[in-house]
């Protein structure tokens, strides 16, 4: 019986293919929008999680409170090397690595750009870089003078109009530095444009004495990262002679970073879902309108079906299946279009923007969920027209012209 209903619905849609096509546009756009948003959101969340796993889940981070943007941004509070030494004494802390950041004029073969430069302690590279790897060359050594490591974009994206390779020299604030290492692509444009120098070279280059912009703390036991972070917060407050109201630094664990990121992502996603919801509403109205027209056109047909024994539930089922199929076909088109748009977005992000952060994740449950949602949205939109069809009286329907 269900197969007969399905054949009848498909036959009616085929007879009115132009109207069906126009009806599908709204539901297709809405499903495409929803699918792309969710797949990009899942992909971005997955990529960020991978980035933190690369850095290490056994670390937490300390920076001056109120500093927005990258390390080294202007802020009233300042961390120093004395804070770093105090943190090393805290129980549960295995190792620390401190960063200093500054913006510098960078020149390569008469081409001038301005980039961020980071100074770090070479002996703490394991803590500082986690599992980030060099594509070629070596990490800096404590004994190195005027040597640098650079991100992948200097080699592969021709930032200076030509490739920077191992052994080349860059002028940083008019001081010559030789490239000893080039990092593999991380997918994050700021990281892939980064320049790294030793702490000693940075302090001499920027005339900085004890300032520290960012501290990475590695704990002995990854399961205790939160408790060690709390202990560090208390000890550092005591050392800096501040309380909760005057505390001038902030401590962030990987969980807190991910939670903050997720909150921002949720706000953006909900906003865009509102736009997609409007599109879905328009698509639903189109389906309802199409089904109402279909009821009027087929009033006599409905009367004939009732006269030969069709029950109200049969009429209701036929129209619900037809409206659900409209939604399902629009959903299939929307999913296919969404996959295409997602892949194109991913390609553009990699080839033009140099980032792998914009990846699409397409788990099976997203595809089936989108199709099921499209079907039920279509069926729901056709509920009122189907109910109207069910209420048609056979005698009046047979007289209908």
TAKA-V255805 format. One record per residue. N is the residue number from 1. PHI is phi in degrees with one decimal (* if undefined). NEAR is the number of other ideal C-beta (glycine too) atoms within 10 Angstrom. D_CENTER is the distance of its C-alpha to the mean C-alpha in Angstrom with 2 decimals. Layout:
BEGIN
<<N,PHI,NEAR,D_CENTER> <N,PHI,NEAR,D_CENTER>>
END
This chain:
BEGIN
<<1,*,7,46.13> <2,-62.7,8,42.34> <3,-63.8,7,42.54> <4,-65.5,10,45.08> <5,-60.4,16,42.86> <6,-65.1,14,40.02> <7,-60.9,10,42.41> <8,-64.8,15,43.70> <9,-63.7,20,40.27> <10,-65.2,13,39.36> <11,-62.9,10,42.78> <12,-65.6,18,42.37> <13,-66.3,20,38.95> <14,-67.2,9,40.52> <15,-64.7,11,43.40> <16,-116.1,15,41.11> <17,-62.9,9,38.48> <18,-65.0,7,38.01> <19,-64.0,16,37.45> <20,-62.3,20,35.13> <21,-61.7,12,33.08> <22,-64.4,12,32.86> <23,-67.2,28,31.96> <24,-70.5,24,29.07> <25,-57.9,15,27.32> <26,-62.4,20,26.04> <27,-68.0,28,24.76> <28,-64.6,25,23.19> <29,-62.0,19,21.22> <30,-66.7,26,20.01> <31,-66.3,29,19.02> <32,-59.3,25,17.29> <33,-60.9,22,15.23> <34,-62.4,25,14.42> <35,-62.8,29,13.72> <36,-62.8,21,11.35> <37,-61.0,19,9.37> <38,-67.6,22,9.40> <39,-64.8,26,8.90> <40,-68.9,24,5.74> <41,-63.3,19,4.56> <42,-64.0,16,6.53> <43,-64.7,20,5.70> <44,-65.8,18,2.48> <45,-62.6,16,5.02> <46,-64.3,13,7.62> <47,-66.0,17,7.24> <48,-62.8,17,7.41> <49,-62.9,14,10.13> <50,-64.0,13,11.79> <51,-62.0,20,11.98> <52,-68.1,16,13.76> <53,-65.5,12,15.88> <54,-65.1,13,16.87> <55,-69.0,19,17.99> <56,120.5,18,19.70> <57,-86.8,16,19.68> <58,-100.6,19,23.21> <59,-129.2,23,22.45> <60,-134.2,25,22.00> <61,-131.1,19,21.92> <62,-125.8,24,24.39> <63,-149.8,21,24.47> <64,-58.1,20,26.69> <65,-72.2,16,26.00> <66,86.2,13,25.01> <67,-89.0,20,23.57> <68,-100.6,7,20.55> <69,85.9,8,18.67> <70,-73.1,14,19.38> <71,-53.9,20,22.32> <72,98.4,22,25.53> <73,-65.9,14,24.69> <74,-61.4,9,27.76> <75,-155.6,17,28.53> <76,-70.3,9,31.83> <77,-82.0,15,31.37> <78,-141.7,14,31.73> <79,-91.6,27,31.42> <80,-132.0,14,34.09> <81,-64.1,16,35.18> <82,-67.8,12,37.42> <83,-63.9,20,34.46> <84,-61.0,18,33.15> <85,-63.5,11,36.61> <86,-68.1,16,36.79> <87,-63.8,19,33.46> <88,-61.3,12,34.82> <89,-81.9,9,37.70> <90,-73.9,17,35.68> <91,-62.8,11,36.09> <92,96.9,15,33.18> <93,-86.1,19,31.82> <94,-88.0,14,32.06> <95,-158.5,16,31.04> <96,-129.8,23,29.45> <97,-141.8,22,28.11> <98,-112.0,25,28.15> <99,-120.7,22,26.55> <100,-125.8,24,28.00> <101,-127.3,20,26.21> <102,-159.9,20,27.70> <103,-97.2,14,27.36> <104,-137.1,21,29.94> <105,-81.2,12,31.60> <106,-118.8,24,31.05> <107,-124.4,17,33.54> <108,-141.0,18,33.88> <109,51.0,12,36.87> <110,74.2,8,37.42> <111,-95.6,11,33.81> <112,-114.8,10,32.46> <113,-136.5,14,28.89> <114,-122.6,8,27.51> <115,-136.0,19,24.96> <116,-81.7,17,24.04> <117,-120.7,23,26.32> <118,-114.5,22,25.90> <119,-108.2,26,28.97> <120,-145.9,24,29.06> <121,-89.1,20,31.72> <122,-56.7,20,32.02> <123,-71.0,15,33.51> <124,-109.4,17,30.30> <125,-60.4,17,28.03> <126,-62.6,13,27.12> <127,-74.5,22,25.73> <128,-67.1,24,24.27> <129,-110.5,20,22.36> <130,58.2,19,21.89> <131,-99.6,9,21.53> <132,-61.9,14,20.50> <133,-120.0,10,23.18> <134,-87.8,16,25.36> <135,-74.6,13,25.74> <136,-157.2,13,29.29> <137,88.6,17,31.67> <138,-140.3,12,31.77> <139,-73.6,16,30.46> <140,-68.9,23,32.49> <141,-111.6,13,35.59> <142,-60.0,10,37.21> <143,-82.4,9,40.16> <144,-66.8,19,38.19> <145,-126.2,12,39.14> <146,54.0,15,37.32> <147,-120.8,20,34.95> <148,-138.1,21,31.20> <149,-116.2,26,28.12> <150,-130.5,27,25.58> <151,-75.3,26,22.04> <152,-65.8,20,21.68> <153,-66.1,21,21.38> <154,-66.1,26,24.99> <155,-92.6,21,26.15> <156,-101.2,15,23.95> <157,-110.2,17,22.87> <158,49.6,11,26.32> <159,-56.5,21,25.38> <160,-96.7,18,29.12> <161,85.5,9,30.02> <162,-152.4,11,31.09> <163,-75.4,12,29.92> <164,-97.0,22,30.26> <165,-119.8,13,31.60> <166,-58.7,16,32.93> <167,94.8,9,36.09> <168,-69.6,18,35.38> <169,-116.6,15,35.94> <170,-116.2,22,33.92> <171,-94.8,16,35.55> <172,-110.8,23,33.62> <173,50.8,14,35.43> <174,70.1,9,38.36> <175,-110.7,13,38.52> <176,-81.7,10,38.24> <177,-128.0,24,35.82> <178,-100.9,14,35.74> <179,-78.4,22,32.63> <180,-112.7,20,32.98> <181,-157.3,17,29.51> <182,-126.1,21,26.45> <183,-77.1,24,23.12> <184,-68.0,13,21.15> <185,-64.1,18,17.91> <186,-98.1,19,15.03> <187,95.3,19,12.35> <188,-102.3,17,12.01> <189,-52.0,17,14.45> <190,-59.7,13,16.08> <191,-69.2,18,16.86> <192,-76.3,23,18.09> <193,-107.6,19,20.39> <194,-76.9,22,21.70> <195,-121.4,20,25.43> <196,-117.6,25,26.90> <197,-130.4,29,30.53> <198,-71.1,23,32.70> <199,-58.3,23,33.12> <200,-62.0,15,36.75> <201,-64.7,21,36.02> <202,-63.9,21,33.40> <203,-63.1,17,35.89> <204,-73.4,15,38.58> <205,-67.5,19,36.48> <206,-105.6,19,35.16> <207,55.9,7,38.19> <208,-112.6,16,36.27> <209,-92.7,7,38.31> <210,-112.9,13,36.67> <211,-62.9,17,33.39> <212,-130.1,24,30.21> <213,-98.3,22,26.76> <214,-156.2,21,24.63> <215,-123.1,23,25.82> <216,-103.3,21,24.25> <217,-116.2,27,26.27> <218,-99.6,21,26.58> <219,-97.0,24,28.30> <220,-71.8,13,30.94> <221,-122.2,11,29.60> <222,-56.0,13,25.82> <223,-71.8,9,26.69> <224,-108.7,15,28.19> <225,-59.5,22,25.41> <226,-70.7,14,25.31> <227,-68.6,13,29.12> <228,-67.8,23,29.54> <229,-63.1,22,27.09> <230,-64.4,14,29.22> <231,-64.4,16,32.37> <232,-63.3,23,31.19> <233,-58.9,17,30.40> <234,-65.2,10,33.95> <235,-66.1,16,35.68> <236,-70.6,21,33.94> <237,-62.6,16,34.81> <238,-65.1,11,38.37> <239,-65.1,15,38.50> <240,-89.4,17,37.23> <241,57.9,7,39.44> <242,-130.4,15,36.88> <243,-118.6,8,36.22> <244,-60.4,7,33.37> <245,-79.0,5,34.19> <246,-108.3,10,34.56> <247,-55.8,15,31.98> <248,-113.1,16,30.63> <249,-144.5,20,27.88> <250,-131.1,15,24.75> <251,-118.2,18,23.69> <252,-126.9,14,20.19> <253,-95.0,18,19.57> <254,-54.4,21,16.44> <255,-61.6,14,16.34> <256,-67.5,15,16.56> <257,-60.0,16,13.82> <258,-65.5,15,11.40> <259,-66.4,12,13.07> <260,-63.4,11,12.81> <261,-61.9,15,9.10> <262,-63.9,14,9.01> <263,-62.4,9,11.72> <264,-63.8,10,10.20> <265,-62.5,15,7.18> <266,-64.0,12,10.18> <267,-62.1,10,12.32> <268,-63.5,11,10.38> <269,-64.1,17,9.93> <270,-62.8,11,13.62> <271,-62.6,9,14.75> <272,-69.4,16,13.52> <273,-65.1,17,14.93> <274,-61.6,9,18.12> <275,-64.4,12,18.36> <276,-63.7,20,17.84> <277,-63.3,14,20.44> <278,-63.2,12,22.91> <279,-62.4,19,22.59> <280,-65.0,23,23.20> <281,-61.8,14,26.18> <282,-61.8,15,27.60> <283,-61.8,27,27.27> <284,-64.1,20,29.01> <285,-63.9,13,31.74> <286,-62.0,20,32.31> <287,-65.0,28,32.80> <288,-60.9,20,35.12> <289,-63.0,14,37.06> <290,-62.6,23,37.44> <291,-70.6,25,38.68> <292,-60.5,15,41.11> <293,-61.7,14,42.53> <294,-63.5,24,42.81> <295,-62.6,23,44.76> <296,-64.1,12,47.16> <297,-67.7,13,47.68> <298,-109.1,20,48.32> <299,-57.7,18,50.47> <300,-63.0,15,53.54> <301,-61.4,16,51.69> <302,-63.4,24,50.55> <303,-61.9,20,54.19> <304,-63.2,14,55.42> <305,-61.3,20,52.94> <306,-69.0,20,54.09> <307,-65.1,12,57.74> <308,-96.3,8,57.51> <309,114.6,7,55.98> <310,-67.1,16,52.21> <311,-92.3,11,51.10> <312,-57.2,13,48.73> <313,-65.3,9,46.07> <314,-67.0,15,46.36> <315,-62.6,22,45.80> <316,-58.8,17,42.87> <317,-62.7,19,41.27> <318,-58.3,23,41.82> <319,-72.9,27,40.10> <320,-66.8,23,37.18> <321,-63.8,22,36.63> <322,-63.7,27,36.81> <323,-68.7,29,34.27> <324,-65.1,21,31.98> <325,-65.2,20,32.34> <326,-57.8,28,31.41> <327,-64.5,31,28.16> <328,-65.0,21,27.60> <329,-63.3,21,28.34> <330,-63.1,29,26.03> <331,-66.1,29,23.33> <332,-61.0,18,24.05> <333,-62.3,18,23.90> <334,-64.6,27,20.64> <335,-65.6,24,18.99> <336,-62.3,15,20.50> <337,-66.0,17,19.49> <338,-63.5,27,15.87> <339,-61.8,17,15.80> <340,-62.6,12,17.46> <341,-64.4,17,15.24> <342,-61.7,23,12.07> <343,-67.3,14,14.05> <344,-65.0,11,15.41> <345,-60.2,17,12.14> <346,-62.2,19,11.22> <347,-64.3,11,14.84> <348,-63.4,11,14.95> <349,-61.7,18,12.04> <350,-76.2,16,14.03> <351,-78.8,8,17.47> <352,-100.0,8,17.41> <353,-99.3,12,14.80> <354,68.6,19,15.18> <355,-128.7,19,11.60> <356,-106.4,19,10.12> <357,-69.9,18,6.59> <358,-87.0,18,6.04> <359,-110.0,22,7.41> <360,-101.1,23,8.60> <361,-111.6,16,9.88> <362,-124.2,17,13.19> <363,-69.7,11,15.16> <364,-55.4,7,18.70> <365,-65.3,9,18.47> <366,-70.0,18,15.92> <367,-64.9,18,18.49> <368,-66.4,11,21.47> <369,-64.1,15,20.04> <370,-65.3,21,19.35> <371,-67.2,20,22.86> <372,-64.7,14,24.49> <373,-62.4,19,22.96> <374,-63.7,29,24.20> <375,-62.9,21,27.61> <376,-70.5,14,28.15> <377,-65.1,25,27.01> <378,-66.1,29,29.57> <379,-62.5,21,32.21> <380,-63.7,16,31.78> <381,-64.6,28,32.19> <382,-91.7,29,35.36> <383,-64.4,15,36.78> <384,-67.2,15,38.97> <385,-59.2,23,40.39> <386,-65.0,24,41.07> <387,-65.4,15,42.90> <388,-63.2,16,44.92> <389,-63.6,26,45.85> <390,-64.3,20,46.97> <391,-84.9,12,49.30> <392,-63.3,20,51.12> <393,-86.9,11,54.85> <394,-56.0,15,56.42> <395,-63.2,9,59.60> <396,-68.3,11,57.86> <397,-66.3,19,55.33> <398,-68.4,14,58.15> <399,-85.7,11,59.80> <400,-72.0,13,56.54> <401,-108.7,4,56.68>>
END
